[in-house]
């Protein structure tokens, strides 16, 4: 009888294969369209406000609807992925948000737009966590940090492409052109997802009782990764115990983890409040501040570019000097950049410069803090801790857009609104330092300056 084969060990210790590169490229493409459809409304919001005769503050609930859908989608499709598999879940999500984006072309009022953005957000919510999990599973151990960092920028890159698309198409073809692209694009890549996106090997092994052919399916995937791999008939594939083991929610508050967990949640929540504010409100706020629509859209694009570049810079620094110090300084810098962006009047070059620097610090910090939450906890509760941090953070994503709408409705000036956004940044800076101190004193984690990606 053939010996059991540990599939995790096989995947972690192999060189990067062409099959895995193609798989990650297709998954990244899905994330790019996800990011495109997630932020495209922000770029055309000033046009909608003008065409539909809306108050600027009325866009707040619509922006928040997208984020609320994101939270719901993560919960709905996370459960669905455990039942039907990761690959069909991704395909369903991409199909859903593509169709909803096309339907948005027909929206004629704010209520219709709100409902469509909520449903679009639900579809979007299931793509990133599922594709990121697949990327982490199939990446060789020695390249996992780099490859998952690249993958994490897919949503932001989609935001950049969305901004460029809006700048080029809206003046000539109107705001609906953006949703035509955002709807047709995802539908066109569906065949690529069907052909090149594999099912999760871990899912197949764990669900073996539901699929008598699971060993053959696992062997077929492994053979596509490395054609030299051949398995005897009857080979039994297994997972290591540390991969199967699952933590419980209450474990996040036991044995000294309670204070670090709460501080991590506070940090992630505040981070997403400020980053979603910039994601959704930048074009409207800056056109109200006195910039042209083109200059405001350019600033929003630069925010996204800064977030991508900053993710690599902060990740490299975190590897050298630790997450806690890097994030604390980055959040403090983002507060300064938010204030400086509007401190010199509506001068496009200066506004765009400081919005870009805000992206490099505050926007990029979200990728960095995700890396922290994914390595901070011990193996037994790592997935639970990271998942709950992401869920709490997404609640902050609902608050960020609402905050902008409430401040506009209260007739706050644009500079004062940007100054207010410094507060979440400063709270995040303090809480991440306190988290490091709490972890060190309780003995649950290494010295914060030496905490590294694993």
Secondary structure, 3 states (H helix, E strand, C coil): CCCCEEHHHHHHCCCCCHHHHHHHHHHHHHHHHHHHHHHHHHHHHHHHHHHCCCCHHHHHHHHHHHHHHHHHHHHHHHHHHHHHCHHHHHHHHHHHHHHHHHHHCCCCCHHHHHHHHHHHHHHHHCHHHHHHHHHHHHCCHHHHHHHHHHHHCHHHHHHHHHHHHHHHHHHHHCCHHHHHHHHHHHHHCHHHHHHHCCCCHHHHHHCHHHCCCHHHHHHHHHHHHCCCCCCCCCCCEECCHHHHCCCCHHHHHCCCCHHHHHHHHHHHHHHHHHHHHHHHHHHHHHHHHCCCHHHHHHHHHHHHHHHHHHHHHHHHHHHHHCHHHHHHHHHHHHHHHHHHCCCCCCCHHHHHHHHHHHHHHHHHHHHHHHHHHHHHCCHHHHHHHHHHHHHHHHHHHHHHHHHHHHHHHCCCCHHHHHHHHHHHHHHHHHHHHHHHHHHHHHCCCCCHHHCCCC
